[in-house]
Every structure is written in C-alpha cells, then in structure tokens.
Amino acid sequence: MSNVSRRNLICAASVGVVGPLVIDDAASAAGRAVIAVADVPVGGGVVVTRRGVVVTQPRRGRFRVFSATCTHAGCTVASVVARRINCPCHGSKFAISDGSAVAGPAEAPLPQRSFKIRRGKLYLT
Ligand code: FES
C-alpha cells in the first residue's frame, strides 16, 4: 500500500521529520488480521467477538464472514455447531454457508462482510 515502511516512519519521527503520517496497512486497525484461516474448521466456524464477526468455512478453502450481531434483537452470536451459527438469547440459528436464518425467531440473514485472505490470514475489507 505504501512505499514507506513502519520502521522508516518511526525513524523519521524520531529525528523530527515532519510530513504526512502513513501507517503500514498490516499494522493499522483496519488492517489487523481477524484470524488465521488455519484456525477456522472445515464445516464449521469461529465467532471472533472482538471484531464482531463470524468466520466460517462451509467447504475446504471456501470462507465466509458474517456480522456476529443477531438479526432478531441484536445479541452477539455465541457458537458454531453442526453447520449452524447459534444465538444464545432466543435460539436463532443461521447457516454457515450463507448466513440465512434456519431457525427463528430471527428471519433475516446475518449480513455478509467482505474480506480478503493474504498470507494465510483473513482481513476485513
Ligand atoms: S437476539 Fe438472537 S435470537 Fe433473539
């Protein structure tokens, strides 16, 4: 993203060079990896609460990312079991493949989030 490395920025700052602040993509908040793809089970998923998402792998090498906020009343989903994303509050269940509500009371799907995978790690985009 930038030709300016983090080390060069730190060096420039330490000698008083004034200029535009550029933060390396991998180190910025938006660029932090959500999870290593190797940590997402095939046919399952992982709720990453600190990032507000659920990362699933319905089939080997096919990943999906959904909002972790239940579309019924806003609880954070808590687990992924038997190909379902489960909300602890009122029992809604969502499919790991497309986030669709497969058991109520939720009716709307979990919104998908866009992402990229780079060097074995998944990033939101
Ligand atoms: S908030 Fe998730 S089922 Fe009600």
Residues whose N, C-alpha, C, O or C-beta is under 5 A from the ligand:
A	BS01	FES	C70 H72 A73 G74 C75 C87 C89 H90 G91 S92
